Amino acid sequence: MGKPDDPRSVVDSSLKVLGMKGLRVMDLSVMPVIITTNTQAPALMIGEKGSDILLRQWKGISLLDSRSTTKPFLSNSL
């Protein structure tokens, strides 16, 4: 993952594959360096970020908009 002008980058910050139209990658292969510990949490977070990007794009909301499109997982009504 990186900037489009970096020759080592394969995907940009919105997980789109550089040089391809309509293709995104949402797994651990987007990480520039794979960590040596358990990869479950980073894999889940990349998937969550990717799904948020897709929801925002589908609903026509800018990725730069700071307001969340989804409700928090936990509520204060416990």
All heavy atoms as a GROMACS GRO file, in nm:
protein
  588
    1MET      N    1   0.085  -0.117   0.000
    1MET     CA    2   0.000   0.000   0.000
    1MET      C    3   0.090   0.123   0.000
    1MET      O    4   0.189   0.127   0.070
    1MET     CB    5  -0.089   0.001   0.124
    1MET     CG    6  -0.185   0.115   0.126
    1MET     SD    7  -0.291   0.131   0.271
    1MET     CE    8  -0.329  -0.032   0.318
    2GLY      N    9   0.054   0.219  -0.081
    2GLY     CA   10   0.133   0.340  -0.086
    2GLY      C   11   0.082   0.439  -0.187
    2GLY      O   12  -0.029   0.428  -0.238
    3LYS      N   13   0.166   0.534  -0.217
    3LYS     CA   14   0.132   0.640  -0.312
    3LYS      C   15   0.144   0.587  -0.455
    3LYS      O   16   0.227   0.501  -0.484
    3LYS     CB   17   0.224   0.759  -0.292
    3LYS     CG   18   0.208   0.823  -0.156
    3LYS     CD   19   0.300   0.941  -0.140
    3LYS     CE   20   0.283   1.001  -0.002
    3LYS     NZ   21   0.370   1.116   0.018
    4PRO      N   22   0.063   0.641  -0.546
    4PRO     CA   23   0.067   0.595  -0.685
    4PRO      C   24   0.201   0.616  -0.754
    4PRO      O   25   0.237   0.542  -0.846
    4PRO     CB   26  -0.042   0.678  -0.754
    4PRO     CG   27  -0.134   0.719  -0.645
    4PRO     CD   28  -0.048   0.733  -0.523
    5ASP      N   29   0.279   0.716  -0.710
    5ASP     CA   30   0.408   0.741  -0.775
    5ASP      C   31   0.521   0.655  -0.720
    5ASP      O   32   0.633   0.660  -0.771
    5ASP     CB   33   0.443   0.889  -0.767
    5ASP     CG   34   0.450   0.940  -0.623
    5ASP    OD1   35   0.403   0.870  -0.532
    5ASP    OD2   36   0.503   1.051  -0.603
    6ASP      N   37   0.495   0.575  -0.617
    6ASP     CA   38   0.596   0.484  -0.560
    6ASP      C   39   0.597   0.356  -0.642
    6ASP      O   40   0.495   0.288  -0.652
    6ASP     CB   41   0.563   0.455  -0.414
    6ASP     CG   42   0.667   0.369  -0.345
    6ASP    OD1   43   0.770   0.334  -0.408
    6ASP    OD2   44   0.647   0.338  -0.227
    7PRO      N   45   0.710   0.320  -0.702
    7PRO     CA   46   0.714   0.199  -0.786
    7PRO      C   47   0.692   0.069  -0.710
    7PRO      O   48   0.660  -0.033  -0.769
    7PRO     CB   49   0.853   0.204  -0.850
    7PRO     CG   50   0.934   0.292  -0.762
    7PRO     CD   51   0.839   0.388  -0.698
    8ARG      N   52   0.707   0.072  -0.577
    8ARG     CA   53   0.687  -0.050  -0.498
    8ARG      C   54   0.542  -0.068  -0.455
    8ARG      O   55   0.505  -0.172  -0.403
    8ARG     CB   56   0.776  -0.046  -0.374
    8ARG     CG   57   0.925  -0.044  -0.407
    8ARG     CD   58   1.008  -0.035  -0.283
    8ARG     NE   59   0.976   0.091  -0.214
    8ARG     CZ   60   0.995   0.112  -0.086
    8ARG    NH1   61   1.043   0.019  -0.009
    8ARG    NH2   62   0.964   0.227  -0.032
    9SER      N   63   0.457   0.034  -0.475
    9SER     CA   64   0.316   0.027  -0.434
    9SER      C   65   0.234  -0.055  -0.532
    9SER      O   66   0.253  -0.047  -0.652
    9SER     CB   67   0.257   0.167  -0.426
    9SER     OG   68   0.322   0.243  -0.330
   10VAL      N   69   0.142  -0.132  -0.477
   10VAL     CA   70   0.050  -0.211  -0.559
   10VAL      C   71  -0.092  -0.160  -0.544
   10VAL      O   72  -0.168  -0.160  -0.639
   10VAL     CB   73   0.059  -0.361  -0.520
   10VAL    CG1   74  -0.037  -0.444  -0.601
   10VAL    CG2   75   0.202  -0.411  -0.538
   11VAL      N   76  -0.128  -0.115  -0.424
   11VAL     CA   77  -0.261  -0.058  -0.400
   11VAL      C   78  -0.245   0.080  -0.339
   11VAL      O   79  -0.145   0.111  -0.275
   11VAL     CB   80  -0.347  -0.148  -0.307
   11VAL    CG1   81  -0.377  -0.280  -0.372
   11VAL    CG2   82  -0.282  -0.167  -0.173
   12ASP      N   83  -0.349   0.165  -0.358
   12ASP     CA   84  -0.348   0.297  -0.297
   12ASP      C   85  -0.418   0.293  -0.162
   12ASP      O   86  -0.456   0.185  -0.114
   12ASP     CB   87  -0.409   0.401  -0.392
   12ASP     CG   88  -0.555   0.374  -0.424
   12ASP    OD1   89  -0.616   0.286  -0.362
   12ASP    OD2   90  -0.607   0.442  -0.514
   13SER      N   91  -0.439   0.410  -0.102
   13SER     CA   92  -0.498   0.414   0.033
   13SER      C   93  -0.645   0.373   0.036
   13SER      O   94  -0.699   0.344   0.142
   13SER     CB   95  -0.483   0.554   0.092
   13SER     OG   96  -0.549   0.648   0.010
   14SER      N   97  -0.711   0.370  -0.079
   14SER     CA   98  -0.849   0.321  -0.084
   14SER      C   99  -0.856   0.176  -0.130
   14SER      O  100  -0.960   0.128  -0.171
   14SER     CB  101  -0.935   0.411  -0.174
   14SER     OG  102  -0.887   0.408  -0.306
   15LEU      N  103  -0.743   0.106  -0.122
   15LEU     CA  104  -0.729  -0.036  -0.151
   15LEU      C  105  -0.755  -0.072  -0.298
   15LEU      O  106  -0.782  -0.187  -0.330
   15LEU     CB  107  -0.818  -0.120  -0.058
   15LEU     CG  108  -0.795  -0.100   0.091
   15LEU    CD1  109  -0.896  -0.179   0.172
   15LEU    CD2  110  -0.655  -0.139   0.130
   16LYS      N  111  -0.748   0.028  -0.387
   16LYS     CA  112  -0.762   0.002  -0.530
   16LYS      C  113  -0.627  -0.040  -0.587
   16LYS      O  114  -0.525   0.021  -0.557
   16LYS     CB  115  -0.810   0.127  -0.604
   16LYS     CG  116  -0.951   0.166  -0.572
   16LYS     CD  117  -0.989   0.289  -0.652
   16LYS     CE  118  -1.130   0.332  -0.621
   16LYS     NZ  119  -1.165   0.454  -0.695
   17VAL      N  120  -0.628  -0.142  -0.672
   17VAL     CA  121  -0.505  -0.188  -0.736
   17VAL      C  122  -0.464  -0.085  -0.840
   17VAL      O  123  -0.544  -0.046  -0.926
   17VAL     CB  124  -0.523  -0.327  -0.800
   17VAL    CG1  125  -0.399  -0.370  -0.874
   17VAL    CG2  126  -0.560  -0.429  -0.693
   18LEU      N  127  -0.340  -0.038  -0.830
   18LEU     CA  128  -0.291   0.064  -0.922
   18LEU      C  129  -0.279   0.007  -1.062
   18LEU      O  130  -0.229  -0.104  -1.082
   18LEU     CB  131  -0.156   0.117  -0.874
   18LEU     CG  132  -0.157   0.182  -0.736
   18LEU    CD1  133  -0.016   0.215  -0.692
   18LEU    CD2  134  -0.244   0.305  -0.735
   19GLY      N  135  -0.327   0.081  -1.161
   19GLY     CA  136  -0.319   0.038  -1.300
   19GLY      C  137  -0.432  -0.052  -1.344
   19GLY      O  138  -0.437  -0.094  -1.459
   20MET      N  139  -0.526  -0.084  -1.255
   20MET     CA  140  -0.641  -0.169  -1.289
   20MET      C  141  -0.767  -0.092  -1.256
   20MET      O  142  -0.772  -0.017  -1.159
   20MET     CB  143  -0.640  -0.298  -1.207
   20MET     CG  144  -0.520  -0.386  -1.224
   20MET     SD  145  -0.520  -0.481  -1.374
   20MET     CE  146  -0.654  -0.590  -1.348
   21LYS      N  147  -0.870  -0.111  -1.333
   21LYS     CA  148  -0.997  -0.044  -1.308
   21LYS      C  149  -1.096  -0.142  -1.245
   21LYS      O  150  -1.114  -0.252  -1.296
   21LYS     CB  151  -1.054   0.010  -1.439
   21LYS     CG  152  -1.177   0.093  -1.422
   21LYS     CD  153  -1.223   0.153  -1.552
   21LYS     CE  154  -1.350   0.232  -1.527
   21LYS     NZ  155  -1.398   0.294  -1.650
   22GLY      N  156  -1.155  -0.102  -1.134
   22GLY     CA  157  -1.260  -0.182  -1.071
   22GLY      C  158  -1.210  -0.299  -0.987
   22GLY      O  159  -1.286  -0.392  -0.961
   23LEU      N  160  -1.085  -0.295  -0.942
   23LEU     CA  161  -1.032  -0.406  -0.862
   23LEU      C  162  -0.976  -0.352  -0.731
   23LEU      O  163  -0.896  -0.258  -0.729
   23LEU     CB  164  -0.923  -0.479  -0.939
   23LEU     CG  165  -0.858  -0.598  -0.868
   23LEU    CD1  166  -0.960  -0.707  -0.840
   23LEU    CD2  167  -0.744  -0.652  -0.952
   24ARG      N  168  -1.020  -0.411  -0.621
   24ARG     CA  169  -0.968  -0.377  -0.488
   24ARG      C  170  -0.917  -0.504  -0.421
   24ARG      O  171  -0.965  -0.613  -0.448
   24ARG     CB  172  -1.077  -0.317  -0.399
   24ARG     CG  173  -1.124  -0.182  -0.440
   24ARG     CD  174  -1.226  -0.131  -0.339
   24ARG     NE  175  -1.301  -0.020  -0.392
   24ARG     CZ  176  -1.276   0.106  -0.362
   24ARG    NH1  177  -1.181   0.137  -0.279
   24ARG    NH2  178  -1.351   0.202  -0.413
   25VAL      N  179  -0.822  -0.487  -0.332
   25VAL     CA  180  -0.768  -0.599  -0.254
   25VAL      C  181  -0.789  -0.566  -0.107
   25VAL      O  182  -0.750  -0.458  -0.061
   25VAL     CB  183  -0.618  -0.621  -0.284
   25VAL    CG1  184  -0.562  -0.729  -0.196
   25VAL    CG2  185  -0.598  -0.656  -0.430
   26MET      N  186  -0.852  -0.657  -0.035
   26MET     CA  187  -0.882  -0.634   0.107
   26MET      C  188  -0.835  -0.752   0.192
   26MET      O  189  -0.914  -0.820   0.254
   26MET     CB  190  -1.032  -0.612   0.126
   26MET     CG  191  -1.083  -0.490   0.059
   26MET     SD  192  -1.258  -0.473   0.087
   26MET     CE  193  -1.302  -0.371  -0.049
   27ASP      N  194  -0.707  -0.777   0.188
   27ASP     CA  195  -0.651  -0.882   0.273
   27ASP      C  196  -0.511  -0.840   0.318
   27ASP      O  197  -0.468  -0.728   0.293
   27ASP     CB  198  -0.651  -1.018   0.201
   27ASP     CG  199  -0.568  -1.019   0.074
   27ASP    OD1  200  -0.488  -0.926   0.053
   27ASP    OD2  201  -0.582  -1.114  -0.004
   28LEU      N  202  -0.440  -0.929   0.384
   28LEU     CA  203  -0.310  -0.894   0.439
   28LEU      C  204  -0.204  -0.868   0.333
   28LEU      O  205  -0.098  -0.816   0.364
   28LEU     CB  206  -0.262  -1.004   0.533
   28LEU     CG  207  -0.337  -1.012   0.665
   28LEU    CD1  208  -0.286  -1.128   0.748
   28LEU    CD2  209  -0.327  -0.884   0.742
   29SER      N  210  -0.231  -0.898   0.208
   29SER     CA  211  -0.130  -0.873   0.104
   29SER      C  212  -0.111  -0.723   0.078
   29SER      O  213  -0.016  -0.686   0.012
   29SER     CB  214  -0.169  -0.944  -0.025
   29SER     OG  215  -0.287  -0.889  -0.079
   30VAL      N  216  -0.198  -0.636   0.131
   30VAL     CA  217  -0.181  -0.492   0.113
   30VAL      C  218  -0.079  -0.434   0.210
   30VAL      O  219  -0.034  -0.322   0.192
   30VAL     CB  220  -0.314  -0.415   0.126
   30VAL    CG1  221  -0.415  -0.465   0.025
   30VAL    CG2  222  -0.369  -0.420   0.265
   31MET      N  223  -0.040  -0.510   0.310
   31MET     CA  224   0.057  -0.462   0.408
   31MET      C  225   0.196  -0.465   0.348
   31MET      O  226   0.237  -0.566   0.292
   31MET     CB  227   0.052  -0.546   0.535
   31MET     CG  228  -0.079  -0.538   0.609
   31MET     SD  229  -0.089  -0.647   0.752
   31MET     CE  230   0.032  -0.577   0.859
   32PRO      N  231   0.272  -0.354   0.361
   32PRO     CA  232   0.407  -0.353   0.305
   32PRO      C  233   0.501  -0.452   0.374
   32PRO      O  234   0.588  -0.510   0.312
   32PRO     CB  235   0.455  -0.210   0.322
   32PRO     CG  236   0.357  -0.142   0.408
   32PRO     CD  237   0.235  -0.227   0.418
   33VAL      N  238   0.481  -0.470   0.504
   33VAL     CA  239   0.562  -0.565   0.582
   33VAL      C  240   0.465  -0.647   0.666
   33VAL      O  241   0.387  -0.592   0.743
   33VAL     CB  242   0.662  -0.492   0.673
   33VAL    CG1  243   0.739  -0.591   0.758
   33VAL    CG2  244   0.757  -0.406   0.592
   34ILE      N  245   0.469  -0.778   0.651
   34ILE     CA  246   0.381  -0.865   0.729
   34ILE      C  247   0.438  -0.878   0.870
   34ILE      O  248   0.559  -0.902   0.888
   34ILE     CB  249   0.368  -1.004   0.664
   34ILE    CG1  250   0.313  -0.992   0.523
   34ILE    CG2  251   0.282  -1.097   0.747
   34ILE    CD1  252   0.173  -0.937   0.516
   35ILE      N  253   0.352  -0.862   0.969
   35ILE     CA  254   0.396  -0.872   1.108
   35ILE      C  255   0.425  -1.017   1.144
   35ILE      O  256   0.377  -1.109   1.078
   35ILE     CB  257   0.291  -0.811   1.202
   35ILE    CG1  258   0.156  -0.882   1.184
   35ILE    CG2  259   0.275  -0.663   1.176
   35ILE    CD1  260   0.051  -0.837   1.282
   36THR      N  261   0.502  -1.037   1.248
   36THR     CA  262   0.540  -1.172   1.286
   36THR      C  263   0.455  -1.229   1.398
   36THR      O  264   0.482  -1.338   1.446
   36THR     CB  265   0.688  -1.176   1.330
   36THR    OG1  266   0.705  -1.086   1.440
   36THR    CG2  267   0.779  -1.136   1.216
   37THR      N  268   0.353  -1.156   1.439
   37THR     CA  269   0.263  -1.205   1.543
   37THR      C  270   0.132  -1.251   1.479
   37THR      O  271   0.122  -1.264   1.358
   37THR     CB  272   0.236  -1.095   1.647
   37THR    OG1  273   0.174  -0.984   1.582
   37THR    CG2  274   0.365  -1.050   1.713
   38ASN      N  275   0.031  -1.272   1.561
   38ASN     CA  276  -0.098  -1.315   1.510
   38ASN      C  277  -0.155  -1.212   1.413
   38ASN      O  278  -0.157  -1.093   1.442
   38ASN     CB  279  -0.194  -1.333   1.628
   38ASN     CG  280  -0.322  -1.401   1.588
   38ASN    OD1  281  -0.359  -1.403   1.472
   38ASN    ND2  282  -0.390  -1.457   1.686
   39THR      N  283  -0.201  -1.256   1.297
   39THR     CA  284  -0.248  -1.164   1.193
   39THR      C  285  -0.401  -1.152   1.188
   39THR      O  286  -0.453  -1.086   1.098
   39THR     CB  287  -0.198  -1.211   1.056
   39THR    OG1  288  -0.243  -1.344   1.033
   39THR    CG2  289  -0.047  -1.204   1.047
   40GLN      N  290  -0.470  -1.210   1.282
   40GLN     CA  291  -0.616  -1.205   1.278
   40GLN      C  292  -0.668  -1.062   1.293
   40GLN      O  293  -0.754  -1.018   1.215
   40GLN     CB  294  -0.677  -1.292   1.387
   40GLN     CG  295  -0.829  -1.288   1.384
   40GLN     CD  296  -0.892  -1.375   1.491
   40GLN    OE1  297  -0.824  -1.437   1.571
   40GLN    NE2  298  -1.024  -1.378   1.494
   41ALA      N  299  -0.620  -0.987   1.390
   41ALA     CA  300  -0.669  -0.851   1.412
   41ALA      C  301  -0.641  -0.759   1.293
   41ALA      O  302  -0.731  -0.689   1.247
   41ALA     CB  303  -0.611  -0.794   1.541
   42PRO      N  304  -0.518  -0.758   1.239
   42PRO     CA  305  -0.495  -0.673   1.122
   42PRO      C  306  -0.580  -0.714   1.001
   42PRO      O  307  -0.628  -0.629   0.927
   42PRO     CB  308  -0.347  -0.691   1.090
   42PRO     CG  309  -0.286  -0.740   1.215
   42PRO     CD  310  -0.392  -0.815   1.288
   43ALA      N  311  -0.602  -0.843   0.983
   43ALA     CA  312  -0.685  -0.890   0.871
   43ALA      C  313  -0.829  -0.841   0.888
   43ALA      O  314  -0.891  -0.795   0.790
   43ALA     CB  315  -0.682  -1.042   0.862
   44LEU      N  316  -0.881  -0.847   1.009
   44LEU     CA  317  -1.016  -0.798   1.035
   44LEU      C  318  -1.027  -0.647   1.013
   44LEU      O  319  -1.123  -0.599   0.954
   44LEU     CB  320  -1.060  -0.832   1.177
   44LEU     CG  321  -1.087  -0.980   1.204
   44LEU    CD1  322  -1.112  -1.003   1.352
   44LEU    CD2  323  -1.205  -1.028   1.123
   45MET      N  324  -0.926  -0.574   1.057
   45MET     CA  325  -0.930  -0.429   1.042
   45MET      C  326  -0.919  -0.386   0.896
   45MET      O  327  -0.984  -0.291   0.854
   45MET     CB  328  -0.820  -0.364   1.126
   45MET     CG  329  -0.841  -0.379   1.275
   45MET     SD  330  -1.006  -0.341   1.335
   45MET     CE  331  -1.026  -0.173   1.288
   46ILE      N  332  -0.838  -0.455   0.817
   46ILE     CA  333  -0.829  -0.424   0.674
   46ILE      C  334  -0.963  -0.452   0.607
   46ILE      O  335  -1.011  -0.374   0.525
   46ILE     CB  336  -0.715  -0.503   0.608
   46ILE    CG1  337  -0.580  -0.450   0.658
   46ILE    CG2  338  -0.723  -0.494   0.455
   46ILE    CD1  339  -0.462  -0.537   0.620
   47GLY      N  340  -1.026  -0.562   0.643
   47GLY     CA  341  -1.159  -0.593   0.589
   47GLY      C  342  -1.263  -0.491   0.630
   47GLY      O  343  -1.347  -0.450   0.549
   48GLU      N  344  -1.260  -0.447   0.757
   48GLU     CA  345  -1.353  -0.345   0.804
   48GLU      C  346  -1.332  -0.213   0.731
   48GLU      O  347  -1.428  -0.148   0.690
   48GLU     CB  348  -1.336  -0.323   0.956
   48GLU     CG  349  -1.390  -0.435   1.041
   48GLU     CD  350  -1.541  -0.434   1.047
   48GLU    OE1  351  -1.602  -0.326   1.038
   48GLU    OE2  352  -1.599  -0.542   1.060
   49LYS      N  353  -1.206  -0.174   0.715
   49LYS     CA  354  -1.176  -0.050   0.643
   49LYS      C  355  -1.223  -0.060   0.498
   49LYS      O  356  -1.282   0.033   0.444
   49LYS     CB  357  -1.025  -0.023   0.648
   49LYS     CG  358  -0.981   0.099   0.573
   49LYS     CD  359  -1.033   0.225   0.636
   49LYS     CE  360  -0.978   0.347   0.565
   49LYS     NZ  361  -1.034   0.469   0.617
   50GLY      N  362  -1.198  -0.175   0.434
   50GLY     CA  363  -1.242  -0.194   0.297
   50GLY      C  364  -1.393  -0.189   0.283
   50GLY      O  365  -1.446  -0.127   0.190
   51SER      N  366  -1.464  -0.250   0.376
   51SER     CA  367  -1.610  -0.247   0.369
   51SER      C  368  -1.663  -0.106   0.393
   51SER      O  369  -1.759  -0.064   0.330
   51SER     CB  370  -1.672  -0.346   0.468
   51SER     OG  371  -1.647  -0.306   0.601
   52ASP      N  372  -1.598  -0.030   0.480
   52ASP     CA  373  -1.638   0.109   0.503
   52ASP      C  374  -1.614   0.193   0.378
   52ASP      O  375  -1.698   0.275   0.341
   52ASP     CB  376  -1.560   0.166   0.621
   52ASP     CG  377  -1.614   0.301   0.666
   52ASP    OD1  378  -1.738   0.315   0.674
   52ASP    OD2  379  -1.532   0.391   0.693
   53ILE      N  380  -1.503   0.171   0.310
   53ILE     CA  381  -1.473   0.242   0.186
   53ILE      C  382  -1.580   0.211   0.081
   53ILE      O  383  -1.631   0.301   0.014
   53ILE     CB  384  -1.333   0.205   0.134
   53ILE    CG1  385  -1.225   0.266   0.223
   53ILE    CG2  386  -1.314   0.250  -0.010
   53ILE    CD1  387  -1.085   0.217   0.193
   54LEU      N  388  -1.615   0.084   0.067
   54LEU     CA  389  -1.716   0.046  -0.032
   54LEU      C  390  -1.854   0.104   0.002
   54LEU      O  391  -1.924   0.152  -0.087
   54LEU     CB  392  -1.725  -0.106  -0.042
   54LEU     CG  393  -1.610  -0.175  -0.112
   54LEU    CD1  394  -1.628  -0.326  -0.108
   54LEU    CD2  395  -1.595  -0.126  -0.254
   55LEU      N  396  -1.892   0.101   0.129
   55LEU     CA  397  -2.020   0.158   0.170
   55LEU      C  398  -2.025   0.308   0.141
   55LEU      O  399  -2.124   0.359   0.090
   55LEU     CB  400  -2.047   0.133   0.318
   55LEU     CG  401  -2.095  -0.005   0.355
   55LEU    CD1  402  -2.100  -0.020   0.507
   55LEU    CD2  403  -2.229  -0.033   0.295
   56ARG      N  404  -1.918   0.378   0.175
   56ARG     CA  405  -1.912   0.522   0.149
   56ARG      C  406  -1.919   0.550  -0.001
   56ARG      O  407  -1.989   0.642  -0.044
   56ARG     CB  408  -1.786   0.583   0.208
   56ARG     CG  409  -1.789   0.594   0.358
   56ARG     CD  410  -1.654   0.643   0.409
   56ARG     NE  411  -1.653   0.652   0.552
   56ARG     CZ  412  -1.672   0.766   0.618
   56ARG    NH1  413  -1.693   0.877   0.553
   56ARG    NH2  414  -1.670   0.767   0.749
   57GLN      N  415  -1.849   0.473  -0.081
   57GLN     CA  416  -1.850   0.494  -0.225
   57GLN      C  417  -1.990   0.467  -0.281
   57GLN      O  418  -2.040   0.542  -0.363
   57GLN     CB  419  -1.748   0.404  -0.294
   57GLN     CG  420  -1.746   0.421  -0.444
   57GLN     CD  421  -1.652   0.324  -0.512
   57GLN    OE1  422  -1.587   0.243  -0.448
   57GLN    NE2  423  -1.645   0.332  -0.642
   58TRP      N  424  -2.052   0.362  -0.236
   58TRP     CA  425  -2.184   0.324  -0.285
   58TRP      C  426  -2.290   0.426  -0.247
   58TRP      O  427  -2.382   0.453  -0.322
   58TRP     CB  428  -2.219   0.185  -0.232
   58TRP     CG  429  -2.314   0.111  -0.318
   58TRP    CD1  430  -2.303   0.087  -0.452
   58TRP    CD2  431  -2.436   0.051  -0.276
   58TRP    NE1  432  -2.410   0.014  -0.495
   58TRP    CE2  433  -2.494  -0.009  -0.389
   58TRP    CE3  434  -2.501   0.041  -0.155
   58TRP    CZ2  435  -2.614  -0.077  -0.384
   58TRP    CZ3  436  -2.620  -0.027  -0.149
   58TRP    CH2  437  -2.676  -0.086  -0.264
   59LYS      N  438  -2.275   0.484  -0.127
   59LYS     CA  439  -2.371   0.584  -0.080
   59LYS      C  440  -2.336   0.724  -0.129
   59LYS      O  441  -2.409   0.818  -0.104
   59LYS     CB  442  -2.377   0.584   0.073
   59LYS     CG  443  -2.440   0.459   0.130
   59LYS     CD  444  -2.445   0.466   0.280
   59LYS     CE  445  -2.512   0.342   0.337
   59LYS     NZ  446  -2.523   0.348   0.483
   60GLY      N  447  -2.222   0.739  -0.197
   60GLY     CA  448  -2.183   0.869  -0.251
   60GLY      C  449  -2.125   0.964  -0.148
   60GLY      O  450  -2.129   1.085  -0.166
   61ILE      N  451  -2.068   0.911  -0.040
   61ILE     CA  452  -2.009   0.993   0.065
   61ILE      C  453  -1.859   1.001   0.041
   61ILE      O  454  -1.795   0.900   0.011
   61ILE     CB  455  -2.037   0.933   0.204
   61ILE    CG1  456  -2.188   0.927   0.228
   61ILE    CG2  457  -1.968   1.012   0.314
   61ILE    CD1  458  -2.227   0.851   0.353
   62SER      N  459  -1.803   1.119   0.055
   62SER     CA  460  -1.660   1.139   0.034
   62SER      C  461  -1.580   1.059   0.137
   62SER      O  462  -1.618   1.050   0.254
   62SER     CB  463  -1.625   1.286   0.045
   62SER     OG  464  -1.485   1.304   0.049
   63LEU      N  465  -1.466   1.005   0.096
   63LEU     CA  466  -1.379   0.935   0.190
   63LEU      C  467  -1.316   1.031   0.289
   63LEU      O  468  -1.270   0.991   0.394
   63LEU     CB  469  -1.269   0.860   0.114
   63LEU     CG  470  -1.316   0.744   0.028
   63LEU    CD1  471  -1.199   0.687  -0.050
   63LEU    CD2  472  -1.379   0.636   0.113
   64LEU      N  473  -1.315   1.160   0.256
   64LEU     CA  474  -1.256   1.260   0.345
   64LEU      C  475  -1.355   1.309   0.450
   64LEU      O  476  -1.319   1.381   0.540
   64LEU     CB  477  -1.205   1.378   0.263
   64LEU     CG  478  -1.100   1.343   0.158
   64LEU    CD1  479  -1.064   1.467   0.077
   64LEU    CD2  480  -0.977   1.284   0.223
   65ASP      N  481  -1.483   1.269   0.439
   65ASP     CA  482  -1.584   1.308   0.536
   65ASP      C  483  -1.557   1.235   0.666
   65ASP      O  484  -1.547   1.113   0.670
   65ASP     CB  485  -1.723   1.273   0.483
   65ASP     CG  486  -1.835   1.330   0.568
   65ASP    OD1  487  -1.804   1.401   0.665
   65ASP    OD2  488  -1.951   1.302   0.536
   66SER      N  489  -1.546   1.307   0.775
   66SER     CA  490  -1.509   1.246   0.903
   66SER      C  491  -1.626   1.178   0.973
   66SER      O  492  -1.606   1.102   1.067
   66SER     CB  493  -1.449   1.352   0.996
   66SER     OG  494  -1.544   1.451   1.024
   67ARG      N  495  -1.748   1.203   0.928
   67ARG     CA  496  -1.863   1.140   0.993
   67ARG      C  497  -1.872   0.994   0.952
   67ARG      O  498  -1.858   0.960   0.836
   67ARG     CB  499  -1.991   1.212   0.956
   67ARG     CG  500  -1.997   1.351   1.015
   67ARG     CD  501  -2.112   1.427   0.960
   67ARG     NE  502  -2.075   1.460   0.822
   67ARG     CZ  503  -2.159   1.505   0.732
   67ARG    NH1  504  -2.285   1.523   0.762
   67ARG    NH2  505  -2.119   1.534   0.611
   68SER      N  506  -1.898   0.908   1.046
   68SER     CA  507  -1.907   0.765   1.018
   68SER      C  508  -2.042   0.731   0.955
   68SER      O  509  -2.143   0.789   0.988
   68SER     CB  510  -1.890   0.686   1.147
   68SER     OG  511  -1.905   0.549   1.123
   69THR      N  512  -2.040   0.634   0.861
   69THR     CA  513  -2.165   0.592   0.798
   69THR      C  514  -2.227   0.474   0.871
   69THR      O  515  -2.339   0.438   0.843
   69THR     CB  516  -2.138   0.550   0.652
   69THR    OG1  517  -2.046   0.441   0.652
   69THR    CG2  518  -2.084   0.666   0.572
   70THR      N  519  -2.155   0.416   0.964
   70THR     CA  520  -2.208   0.300   1.034
   70THR      C  521  -2.222   0.333   1.183
   70THR      O  522  -2.153   0.418   1.236
   70THR     CB  523  -2.115   0.179   1.018
   70THR    OG1  524  -1.985   0.215   1.064
   70THR    CG2  525  -2.107   0.137   0.872
   71LYS      N  526  -2.311   0.264   1.248
   71LYS     CA  527  -2.330   0.282   1.391
   71LYS      C  528  -2.222   0.207   1.467
   71LYS      O  529  -2.171   0.107   1.420
   71LYS     CB  530  -2.468   0.231   1.432
   71LYS     CG  531  -2.580   0.310   1.371
   71LYS     CD  532  -2.714   0.256   1.416
   71LYS     CE  533  -2.825   0.337   1.355
   71LYS     NZ  534  -2.956   0.288   1.389
   72PRO      N  535  -2.186   0.256   1.586
   72PRO     CA  536  -2.084   0.185   1.664
   72PRO      C  537  -2.132   0.044   1.701
   72PRO      O  538  -2.251   0.019   1.717
   72PRO     CB  539  -2.067   0.269   1.790
   72PRO     CG  540  -2.151   0.389   1.772
   72PRO     CD  541  -2.232   0.375   1.650
   73PHE      N  542  -2.038  -0.048   1.712
   73PHE     CA  543  -2.070  -0.186   1.745
   73PHE      C  544  -2.132  -0.198   1.882
   73PHE      O  545  -2.231  -0.266   1.902
   73PHE     CB  546  -1.943  -0.271   1.735
   73PHE     CG  547  -1.966  -0.416   1.764
   73PHE    CD1  548  -2.039  -0.495   1.674
   73PHE    CD2  549  -1.919  -0.475   1.878
   73PHE    CE1  550  -2.062  -0.628   1.699
   73PHE    CE2  551  -1.941  -0.608   1.903
   73PHE     CZ  552  -2.012  -0.684   1.813
   74LEU      N  553  -2.074  -0.129   1.979
   74LEU     CA  554  -2.126  -0.134   2.116
   74LEU      C  555  -2.203  -0.007   2.146
   74LEU      O  556  -2.163   0.102   2.106
   74LEU     CB  557  -2.011  -0.148   2.217
   74LEU     CG  558  -1.932  -0.279   2.209
   74LEU    CD1  559  -1.816  -0.274   2.304
   74LEU    CD2  560  -2.021  -0.397   2.239
   75SER      N  561  -2.314  -0.018   2.215
   75SER     CA  562  -2.391   0.101   2.251
   75SER      C  563  -2.386   0.121   2.402
   75SER      O  564  -2.348   0.033   2.478
   75SER     CB  565  -2.535   0.087   2.204
   75SER     OG  566  -2.599  -0.015   2.276
   76ASN      N  567  -2.428   0.237   2.444
   76ASN     CA  568  -2.431   0.268   2.588
   76ASN      C  569  -2.555   0.216   2.656
   76ASN      O  570  -2.577   0.244   2.772
   76ASN     CB  571  -2.421   0.420   2.607
   76ASN     CG  572  -2.289   0.472   2.563
   76ASN    OD1  573  -2.189   0.400   2.563
   76ASN    ND2  574  -2.284   0.599   2.524
   77SER      N  575  -2.640   0.145   2.585
   77SER     CA  576  -2.764   0.096   2.644
   77SER      C  577  -2.752  -0.040   2.709
   77SER      O  578  -2.849  -0.108   2.728
   77SER     CB  579  -2.871   0.090   2.534
   77SER     OG  580  -2.832  -0.002   2.435
   78LEU      N  581  -2.632  -0.080   2.745
   78LEU     CA  582  -2.611  -0.210   2.810
   78LEU      C  583  -2.658  -0.211   2.952
   78LEU      O  584  -2.651  -0.124   3.026
   78LEU     CB  585  -2.464  -0.251   2.803
   78LEU     CG  586  -2.412  -0.275   2.661
   78LEU    CD1  587  -2.264  -0.306   2.669
   78LEU    CD2  588  -2.485  -0.388   2.596
   0.00000   0.00000   0.00000
